[in-house]
Amino acid sequence: MKRLFLLIAMMVSGIAAYAQTDKAKEMYAEATSGKVPVEEYLSGDFASVDSISMHDMAVMFYKANDFVSAGTCWEIALGKVKKHGKAYEQIINCLSLVYDENANPEKFQWLFQVIEEHNKYELSKPCNDYKCKLERAQYYIVQGEEVQAKTLIKESLDLCETDEQFIEVESAYARILFDIRDFESAAQYYFSVAERWKKLGDNEKYASSMYFSAQNYLLSGKYSIAEDNSRKAVEAAKVNTSEKGKNDYVIYLACLGDALYCRQKYAEALDVYKQEMNECIESFPNTESHADALQDVGKVMVRTKQFDEAKKFLQQACDLYKGLGLDSKYSNTYGELVICLRKAGENDAADSMEQEADNKRKEVWQRLLDSELESLPVTEKYLSSMVYTNSLNTIAGCYFGLDKYKDAAHYYALYTENIRDMLREKFLLLTDKDRIRVWNEQQQNFDDFRYNIAVLPDSETELVPLFVPTLYDMELISKGIMLNSVIEFEKVLERNADKKLLDVYHKIKKNQQQIDELQLVASDDNLQKVLDLKRDNTSLQKELMTGCAVYGDYTEYLSITWRDVQKKLGPDDVAIEFTTVSLSPLNKDNYVLALILASTGEPVMSVVSTKAILNNLKSKDDLYDNSQYYQFIWGFMEKHLAGKKRVYFASDNNLSDIAIEYLTDGSQTFFEKYEVYRLSSTKELCRNYSEASDKKTITLFGDIDYNTDRVSDTKSLSSFGKLKYSKDEIDGIVSKVRKVYEFSRYDGRKASEAQFRKLSGNNPQILHISSHGEYWGDDKTPEEEAMDNSVIALSGANSILTDASNDGIITAHDVAQMNLRQCDFVVLSACNTGLGGKSADGIFGLQRGFKNAGVHSLLMSLKPVYDESTSKLMIAFYNGLAKGKSKRQSLLDAQSEIKAMGYSEGKYWAPFILLDAIE
């Protein structure tokens, strides 16, 4: 029952700027374009539109005083959010506002039932502190029960003990009053808060609260008081010379100008607005604030009939807003410019402005498209594969900008087909740095493509299926491309290939260099030479591929398409690629999509969640014990999973540190409900790991001597204490597998870094490490640093050694240099071994280190783990392997076994995930 409608009321009031999603802006523009009646537009299918975009479109209708349409949008949004959740409350509050405006009895009756149900749920909870009392007061105010509300406010204030608590209650109440449009009361409470801040000596917060008081007095029509309070805010802000202080000063000047403007003191208002503008020119030139000031000056000049001057300022504001990408403000100021032109009698100019702007934009796209299409045959014939591939992408983007979406879909598909060959050709010949440079350009193209799909006009949503297969292929190409193309290809080749293969490799590079030089000058003669060299390289590449498994892996990996993946699926299977579309830097505008592929038909797309929601999920202690979280991921895909038994999914960065396979629907986890496999990419289904040893051998590191007597109960690197149950873990595993596997055991001081490094080129089938593990970075840690900050402790880790090659700390970077290509499976029985830095190429941590070394599958942790329960889990897991069970089934059975032992909470059985553990 928390009063979250507060934020909405602030947004719909127009007092504070609020950035709607691009999707909402596009839908609103389409709805109000006049092509069809708004009511007919809103009766369409919005199943694929997220709740945030529907809500933001409602806000825009509300601002336009179209309360009926706003209500329709919020009704649709309500059906998309979790019942009794924060968003649910937020939308109910919004609907109460619009239904009040509409005076629609039927709507009110329906909403009343919804509110009553929700309130009964909330009011059943205990309420004994000032915060809860305040929330209840907010509820009763909405219900119109002022006496009860005031009683609760009093009770809330009676429970306050400090000025800070009084400020909290009064500020919250002021915002609530603002939300319910009691602006004068809100202004009074803000004034009280301001005086409290003044008493506490916080001049900055005093000025801020006085500004909000002035704003609310403006809305209540008390312009004289608004002017007075604005002046107080301006005077208080003068003394703050920090950048924020200067910014606040500009905002408060704008408020004072608004108060004077409303009092029709136009000359004074113009002076204040010019002062605002000059401050911006000095401190914040070419910013949104600068554009706001120009718009303020222009609007006063329109009022005072200084049309020529007004046009200049409004045009400058438009140019700035446009340059800053502030579409809403640009549109509004553009409208004021049109009005200015009409008042000046320039009706023809006003009439042509909108159409002219649209025409100019499309003229640019058309010119570029004509040029690219005309030169495309020559580009394909004479220029490099990279130039041709980029040209296809440019053509696709032009068609999209011209609203020719079917043509855009066709050329995006061609672009994706060609980029595979281009990357296979270029990556072989480039250094690591150059590979990254080449890929970064294409990665941006991929990001732009994802964005375009997300902002496809609602009227064109039926065309989304045309783009989804291409998006799936882009995910297959991009996920882990730098890792799986074998970043250190040349070094691996030098270390493992014979002289003949090295000569072949260098001959290919020499031929490619000649090809690049010849293609700089387009001619028929050069073309023939290029073709001859390419044919020569084709033969050489075949020889190289035959003799070098590394190169063979690399080229095949990049060639896999969604159709190849589909061929590996049976009728009971489904493959899912998760990806994220970023519409803005805000987490709420970052949408996680699921691309779902069955054994028949083309891939389909489902909007799953937002980054903001996922970040919230990560903080939940009961994430794997509470069924309410299931719907945020799997609930949106249930219709696509109906009748399926087996699910292969590849997460993206936003899901990489959540074990989504363990989310529960209340009766069972997703891992139990389906036969689930987490993959680096669903293209793993098409790979053949021929190098893996089929000899049943296990190497175990555990019960390690870190050179300390301290005992630790968790496997974290916060200390290198001896792990009490690590010996039990290793002993138990050995007892389970000794009749089936040959084993090597390294414990105490024998579990050294030197011994670990000896595994390079001498791989067991399974490598098990029971130790401390940790990731010392965060999501934004640079890639190389992340690899050095993802570590496992071995013997002597507490010693002060200068030899980094034997200091007892194994980093992900160390592992990446090793040759573990014949190792099928690594078990990292330690904390946080699945975490790492995040980049466009995936997770940079231990999992990347082992995958780069050639390991095929891993069992790793996404959270801190408990020593005792982990020991029991691992013993049970290997018991399953020894009996011939799959890795997945062994883990599932082990989880069930330790749950039965009393370790029922997710923190005990859910930290470990399997990666690429397909049999």
N, C-alpha and C positions, 0 to 999 in steps of 0.2 A: 504493500500500500504506500510505498514511498512516492512522493510527489514529483515524479519525473517529467510531468507536463510542463514544468517550469521552463525547461530549455526550449520546448516547442513554442510556448507563448512568446518567449524572447525572439524566436526566429520569425514567427508569423507577424509580430508587431512591426517588424521592419526597423526596430531601433538599432539592432546590431547586425552587421553584415554576416551572412551565413552562406557558406559555399555549398550549393546543391551539387549532387552528383551530375556528371555529364549526361548520364542516361536520363535523369529526371528532366534536365534542361531540354534534351532532344524530344522527349515525350511531350513535354509541355508545349514546345514550339509546334509540334505536329498537331496536337489537340486543338490549339488556338489558331491554326493556320487558315481556317475557314474551308478547308477541303471537305470536311464533313462536320456535322454538328458535334459539339463537345460531348454531348450525352451519348451519341452513337459511338464516338471514338472510345469512350470509357467503358462501353459495353463489350469491348473486344477481349481478346485472350491475353492476360498478363501473367500466365503461369510461369513464364521464364524470367519475369522481372523480380528483382529482389525487393524486400520490404523497405529498405532504406530509400531506394529510388522512388517507390510508390509514395512513401511518406514525404519526400522532398518535393515531389510534384504536387502533393496536397498543399504543402506550405505555399507554393507559388500561386495556386488557385486561391488560397486564403488571402494572400497579399493583394490579389486582384479583386477581392470581395466576391468571388464566385464560391460561395460557401457550399452550394449543392455539389459542385464538382470536387471541392476539397473533401467533403464528406465521403463521396464515392471512392476517392483514392485511399482515404484512411480506412474505409471498410475493407478494401482489397488488402491493404497492408496488414490489417489486424489478423486476417486469415493466414498470414505467412510467418507470424512470430510465435514464440513459445507462450503457452497459456500461463498466466500469473507471473510472467517474467517482467523485467524492467520495461522492455519495449512494448509489451502488452499494456502495461499501465500507461505508458506514454501516449500510445495511440488512443486509448479510451479517453484520456483527458482531452486530446485534440478533438475527438468526435463530440465530446460534450460541448465544446466551444462552438463547433459548426452547427450542431443540431439546435443549439440555442439561437443561433443566427437564423437558421432555416425555419424554426418553429414548426417542425414536422412531427406531429403526434405519433405516427407509426414508428418513425425512426427513434423517437424518444422512448417509446415503450420497449423496443428491442434493446436499446442501449441500457435502459434501466435494469433489465433482466441480467445483462452481462455484468454491469457494475455491481449489482446486488450479490451475484454469485461470487465475484472476486472479493468484494468487501467482507462477506461472511468468512471467506478463507483467511483473510488478513486479520480481521477483528478477533478471531479465535485465539490469537497469539497473546502472550503476556505483554504488559506495557508498564514498565516501572522506572524509566529514566527520561531525562528531558528530551532526548532525541526522539524517542518513541512518541512522547506526548505531542511534540511538534508535528510529527507525521500524521497523527490522528487528527490534530487540529486542521491540517491541510485537507484531510478527507472531509471533515464536517463543513468546512467552508464551501467546498465544491457542492456539497449536498444542500447548502443554504441554511444550515443550522448554526447561525452565528453565535448563539449563546453557548452551545456546547463547544464550539471552536474556541471562543474566547476563554472559556473555562480551562480548556486544555492548554491554550497558550499561556495562561496565568500559571497553571501547574508546571508547565515547562520552564517558565522563567523562575518560578519558586525553587526549582531544582538546580538552577544555575548558581554557581559559586564564584565565578570570576568574570571580569569584564569581557574576556575573550569568549566565554560561553554565552553571555548576554548578546554579544555581537553576532555570534553564530545563529542564535534563535531569531533575533530581530532581522538580520540579513536574510535568512531563509524565509521568514514571514513576508518581508518586503518583496522578495522575488515571487512568492506565491501570489501575493496581491497583484503584482504586476501581471502574472499569468492570467488571473481572472479579471484583469482589466480594471481593477480598482487602483488606478494610477495615482490618484491623490494620496490615498492611504499608503501606498507603496513609497511615494515620495517622502512622506512624513517619517516612515520607518527608516528609510535610507538617511534622512537628516539626523535622526537619533543615533544611528550607527556612526555617522560622520563625527558627531560630537564626542562619542565614546573614544574613537580613534584619536581625536584631538587631545582628549584627556590623557590618553596613554602616550602621547607624544609622537605618534606615527603620522607624520605630515603627508606622506605619499598615499596612505590608505584613507586618510581624512579627505584628501582631494578627490580620490576615486569615488568614495561614497557620496560626497557632495555632488559630483558629476551625475551619478545615477539618480540622485534626488532631483536634480535639475531636469534630467531627461524625462522622468515621470511627471514632473510638473508641466512640462511641455505637452505631454500626451493628455494630461487632464485639462489642458486649456488654461492653466495658471501661468501665463507667460511672464508676468511681472516677477513672480517668485522664482520662476525658472531662470530669468535673467540674473537675479540677485545671486542665486546659488551657483550659477555658471561663473559669475565673476569671482566668487570665493574659490571655486576650483581652479580657475586660471591663476589667481594670485598665489595660491598655495603651491601650484606646480612650477612657478617661476624659479623657485630656489633650487629645484632639482635639475642639475645640468648634465645628468647622465643621458645616455642615448634613449633609455626608456622614459626618463623624465621629459626629454624634449618631445618624444612621441606623444606622451600623455598631454603635454601642453598644447600640441597641435589639435588633438581630439577635443580638449576642453574649449579651445578657441572656436572650433566648429560648432560646438553646442551653444556657446554664447551667441555666435552669429545666427544660429537657428532661432534662438529666443528673440533676438532683435528683429529678425525677418518676420517672425510670427506677430510681433508687436507693430509691424509695418514701419519700423525704423530703418528704412532701406539704406539710407546714407551711412548710418552707423554700422549696419550689418555688412555693407560693402567694405568699410574700413577694416572690420574685424576679419572678414573673409580674406581680404588682401594680406592682412598680417599673417593669417594662417598659411596663405600661399607663399609668402616670403620666407616664413620659417621652414617650409618644406623645401623650397629652392635651396636654402642654405644647408639644411641638415638631412633632408630626405628627397633629393632631386630624383625625378623620373620614377617615383614609387607610387603605390596606390594612394597614399596620403596626399601626394602632390596632385594626382589626378582628381581626388576628391575636392581639394581646395580650388582647382581650376573650375570644376563643375559648380561649386558654390558661388564663385565670383560670376560665372556665366548666368546662373539662374537669377541672381539679383539684377544683373544688367538687362535681362529679358523683362523683368518686372518694371524696371525704370526706363524701358524702351530704348536702351542703348544697343540696338540690334547688331550693328556692325561689330562693335567690340565684343558683344556676347557670343557671336558666331566664332570669333577667334578663340576665345577661352573654351567654349564647348567643343570646338574641333580639336584643340590641344588635349582636352580631357579624353575625348574619344580615341585619339591616337595613342595616348598613354595606356588607357584601359585595354585597347586592342593589342598593343605591344606586350602588355603584362599578362595577356590571356584572361582578363577578367570579363568574361562574356556578358554576364548579367548587367554589370555596371556599364559596360560598353553599350549594350542594347538600350538601357534606360537613358543614358546621356545622349545617345543617338536620337532617341525619341524627342528629347528636349531640344536638340538642334533642329529637328524637323519642325517643331512648334515655333521655334525662333524664326525659321525661314518663312513660315506661314504668316506669323505676325508682322514680319517685315514685308509681306506681300510677295514673297518669292515662292509661290505655290508650285510652279513647274519644277523648280529645283528640289522642293520637298517631296514631290510625287516620285521623282526619279531616284531618290537616294537609296532606298532599300533595294530596288531592282538592280541599280547600278552596282551596289556593293556585291550582291550575289553574282552578277554577271562577271565582275572583275575576278572574283575568286575562281569561277569556273573557266574563265578565259585562260588563266595561268595553267590550270590542269590540262586544258585541251591543247594548248600550244606544246606543252611538254609531252603529252601523249602522242600527238601527231609526229613530233620529232623522233621519239623513241620507236614508234611503229615503222616509220619510214626507214630508219637505219637498222632495224632489227636483223634483216637478212644479212646485211654486210657485217654487223656485229657478230652474228653467229658464225659466219664463214671465215672472217679474217682476224677477229680479235680474240682475246683470251677467254677462257671459260668463266673466269671471274667477272669480266666486263659483261658478258652475255647474261650470266645469271643475275647480276645486279640490274641489268636492263629489264629483265622480266619482272623483277620486283617493283621497279619504278612504274612500269606499265600497269601492273596490278593496282598500285597505290593511286595512280591517276584515275583509273576506272572507278575505284571506290570513292574518290573525291568528287567524281561526276555523277555519283548515285547510280552507276551502272554495275550493280552488284554481281550479276551473273557473269559478266565479263571479268570482273575482278576475281571472282572465285576461280575461274578458268586459269588465269595467268598466275595466281598464287600457287595453284597446283603445279603448273609448269615450272615455276621458280623452285619449288621444293624438290621436284624430280631432278632438276639440273644441279642443285646445290650439292647433292650427294657426290656426283662425279667431280665437281669442282673441288670439293674438300678432299676427296681421295687423291686427287692429282696434286693439290697444293701442299697438303700437310706432310707428304712424304719428303718434300724438298726444303722445308722451312725449319728454322731454329724454333725452340720453344717460344721465344718472345714473339717471333713473327707469326707463329700459329695462333697465339692468343690475339694478336692484332687482327688477323684475318677473321678469326671467329667472332671477335667482339663486334665487328661491323655487321656480320650476319645475325648475331644475337639481337642487335638492336632492330633489325628487320623483323625478326621473329616476335619481339616484344610489340612492335608496331602492329603486326598482324593480329596478335591477341587483343590489343586495344581496339582495333577496328571491329572485330567481332562483337566486343562488349558494347560498342556504341552504335551498332547497326540500328537504324530507326525501327521503332516498334512496328511500324507498318510493313516492315520487311522481315519480320522474325521468321516467316515461313522459309526464308532463304538461308537461315542459319545452317541447316543440314548440308548445304553445299560447301561450307567452309570447314566443317568438323573433321572430315577425313584428312584434310591438309594439316589441320592443327595437331591431329594425332601423329602424323608423320613428322611434324616439326619436333614434337616431344621425343620421338624415337631418335631423331638426329641429335638433339641438343643435350639430353640428359647425360652428364658425365662424358661429354665428347672429348674433352682434353685428356681425361683419364683413360678412356677406352680406346682412343686412337693411339695409345701407347706414347705418352708425352716424350719419354726418353728413347724414342725408337732407334735413333742412330747409335746411342750408347749400348743399348741391348744388342743390337746387331753386331757391333764391334766386339762385344764380349762373348757372343755365342756362335756367330756364323763362321764358316770357313773362308779362306782367302778368295775362293772362286765366287762365292756369294757377295763378298764385299766388293769385288771388282764389278760385278753386275750392278750392284746398288749405285756405285759411283758413276757407272756408265749411264744409268737412268738419269741421275742428277745432271750430268753434263748435257745429255740430249734435251732435257727440259729447259735448261738455261738457253740453249740455242733456239728452242721453240719460242721462248719469251722474247728473245731479241728479234727474231724474224717477224713476230706479230706486231712489233712496234711500227713497222712500215707495211701497210696493206698492199699486196700485189698478188697477181696470179702466180708469179714465179715463186714468191716467198710462201704462198699457200701450199704449193706442191711440196716444197721442202719441209714445211711443217707437218704435212700429212705423212711424208716418208719417215720423219723422225718419230711421230706418234706411233706409226706402225712398228717401228723398231722398238720403241719403248713397250709396246703391248707384248711383244715376244719376250723382252727382257723381264717385264713384270711377272709374266707367267712363270718364267724360270725361277725368279726370286720367290714367288709365292709358293711354288712347289718345294723349294729347299728351305724356306724359313717360315715356320708356323706363326711367328709373331706378325709378320706382314700380312699373312693370310687372314689372321684374326681381324686385324685392323680394317682391311678393305671390306670384308664381309659384314662387319659390324655396322659400318656406315650405310650399307646398301639395303638394310632391312626396312620394309614398309609395313603399314598396318595390315595389308593383305597377307604378308608373310607370317605375322603374328597370328592372324585369324586362322591360318591353316593348321596351327598347332593347338587350336581350341576344339574341344568336343562339344556336343550339344548341352552338356551340363556345366560348361565352363564360361567364365566371363573375365575379361582383362580390363583393368582400369588404370589409366594414366591421370594423375592429378597434376594440375598446373594452376598458376596464379595470374590473374589479370590485374594490373595496377592502373587505376583511373586517376589516382592522385597520390601524393606522398602520405596521405592519411590512411591509417590501418583500416578504417571502416570502408574505404574505397578500394581496398585490395581484395578481390574476390577469388576464392579457390573454386576451381571448376573440376569436374570429373568427366573424363572422356571414356566412355564405356563401350567396349567391343565384345560382341557375342560371336558365336560360330557362324552366324549368317547375318547378312545385311551390313550396312556401313556403321561406323562409330556414331554414337549419339552423345550429346553433351548435357550435363546437369550442373546447375549452380549449387555448390555445397555449403559454403560458409564465407566469412570474411576473416581477414587476418586479425582484426580486433577481437572477434569471438574466439579464435584459436588461441590467441595470447592469453585470453581470460581462462580458457580451459586448462592451459598449462599450469596455472597457479592453483588448480583445484586439488586438494589433498585426497578427495574421494573420487577422483576422475574415473577410476576403474571399478568403483564400488557403487556408483550412483547411476541409475538408468536414465536420468534426465539428459545426460550428455550424449547419449547414443544418437539421438536424432540430428544433432549438429553436423554429423558426418554421414552416417549410413542411412538415416531416416529419409534423406532426400533421394536416395537411390533404390529404395525398396522395390519399386515397380520394375526396375531393370534387373533386379536380382531374383525375382519370383521364379521358382522352378529350377534355380541353379544350385549346384552343389559345391563348385570349386571356384574360388576367386583369386586371381593374380592381380596384385596392385603395386604400382610404383608411386611412392609419395613424392612431393616436391619439398623444397626447403621449409615451407610453412608447416608441414606435417612431419618433418623428419625427426623431431624430438618428442612426438606423441605416439604412443603405441596404440594407434587407432584400432588395431585388430583385437584389442582386449576390452574395448568399450562394450558395456553390457546393456541388453534391452530389458533387463529385469529378471529374466529367466536363465539366460546364458550369454556368454561373450560371443562376439562376432567370430572369434577364433574357434569357438566350439560349434557355432551355428553352421559355419561353412568350412570347407577345407581351404584355408587361407594361406597364401604365400606372398610375403613382402619381397619385392624385387627392386634392384637398382633401376631397371627399366623393363617394361614388358618384352622388349626385344631379347631379354635373357632366355625367353622360351625358344628362341631360334638358334641359340648358341650351342656349340658342341665342344666341351672341354676334354679334348683328347689327351692332353698332357697329364691329367690327374693320375696319380699312382693308384693302382687297384690292389696294392699290397696292404693288408690290414695292420697298420702300424700307428702307434700313438706316442707322442712325446708330451710329457707333463712337467710343468714348472709349478711348484707350490711349496708350502711350509718353508717360506724363504727367510733367511737370516739377513735383516736389513742393518745389522750392527747396532741393535738397541734392545733393551730389555722391556720396553714399553709394550703393552698389549692393547690392541684396538679391536672394537667390535664392528667397525664398518670398514669397507675396502676403499677408503678415500685417501688421497694424498695430503690431507690436512696434517697427517702425521704418518711416519713409516713404522707404526707400532706392529709388533708381531701379531699375525692373524690367528687367533686361538683355534678356529675351526678349519683352517686351511689344511692342516695335516689330516684331519678326519676326511676332508673332501678328497684329497689325493689318495689316501688309503682306501676309501670307499670306492672310488672310481676304478682303481687297480683291481680290487676284489671282484668287481662286476665284469671287467673286460679281459682279464688275463687269460681266459680260456679261448678267447676269440681273436684278440689283437696281441701282436708283439708290442711291448711298451718300453720306453726309456723314461726314467724318472730323474728329475734334477731338483733337489731340495737343499735346505740350509744354504751354505755358501757355494754349493755346486750350481745353484740356480743363478748363474752369473750372466752378465751381458755378453761376455766372450763366448760362453757356451751357446747362448741364444743366436749369436751371429754365425756360428758354425752351421746352423740349419740352412743357410743360404746355399742353394744348389744341392742340398742333402735333406730333402723334405720328407717328413712323415705324412701319412694320409690325414691324420688329425693332430692338431697342436692345441694343447690346453694350458692356459696360464691362469693360476689362482694367485692374485696379488692385489696390491693397491693400484688404482688407476684414476686418472683425472684429466679434465680439460681445463686449463688455466686461462683460456681466452673467453671471448663472447662471440655473438653472432657476427659482429663487424670486424673481428680480428683479421688482418690481411692473411692471404692464403699461406704464404711461407711461414709466417709467425704462428699461424694456427697449427700447422704441421709440427712445429717445434714445441708447441704448448700442449699437445695431446700426448700423454705419456703413460707408461707402465713402469713400476718399480721392480727391480730385481736385486739380487744380493749385493750388499755394500752400498745401497742407495743413500744411507745416512753418512757414509764416509765422505771426507773432503778430498776429492781426487781431481787432478788437473787433466787427466786423460779422458777426454769426452767419449772416446771409443770404448771405455770400460769403466764408466762412472756409476753403473748400476741403474741408470735411467735410459729406457728405450723410448725414443720419440717416434711419432708417426713418420717423420722424415727419415729416420734411421731404417724403419721397416720398408719404406718405399724403395730403398736402394737395394734391397735383398732380392734374391731369386727364390720365390716360393711357389713356382708355377705348378709343381706336382703336389702341392698341399691342397687337398679338397676342402678342408673344414678347419676353421680356427674358432676356439671357444675362449672368450675374454671374460673370465670370472672375476670381474673387478668393477668399480664404480665408473659410470659416465663414459664407458668406452665407445659408445655410439655417437657421442657429441663431437662438435667441432665448429670451425668457422664456416660461414655460409657464403657461397658465391653462386654465380650463374651456372657453374660447372658442378655444383653439388656441395657435399659436406667435406671439409678439409680437416681430417682427424685420423684416428687410428683405423677406422674402417677404410678410408681412402688409402692409407699406407699399406694395409694388407692386400687390398684389391689391386693396387698398383704393383705390388710384389708378385701378383699372380694367383692369390688365394681365391677360391671359387665361392665359398659361402662362409658366413660368420654367425656366431651367437654373441651378442654384445648387449650392453646395458645403456638405457637412456636416463637413468637416475642413480643416486647413491643406492648401494645394496647392503643388506645385512649379512654379516659373516655366517652366522649359524644357519639361517634359513637358506642362504645361497648354497652352503655346503650340502644340505639335504636335497635341494633342487637338482644340483649337478649330479649327485650320486644316482638319483632316480632317473635323470635324463640318460646317463650312460647305461643304466640297466636296460632301458628301452633299446638303445643302439645295439647293445650286445645281443639282444634277442632278435635282431634283424628288422626292427621297426624303423620307419623313416625318421628323419630329424624332426619334422613337424609333429608327428604322432608321439615321438619320444618326449618332446617338450610339453605337449598337451597333457600327456599322462603324468609327467613329473609335476606339473602345476596342480593337477587334481590331487596328486598324492600329498603334496605339502599342505594343500588346503585342508585335507582331512586330518593332518597333524595339528591343526590349530592356526596355521598361517593363512588365514582366510582373507586378510586385507590385501588389496592390490599392491601395496608397497613391498610385500614379500614375494609375490609370484609374478607380478607384471613388469618389473624393470627390464627383463631380458627379451630381446626380439631376435628372430632369425632373419637373415638377409640372404637372398638368392639360394635358399635351401631347397631348390627343386631337385628331385631325384633323377 
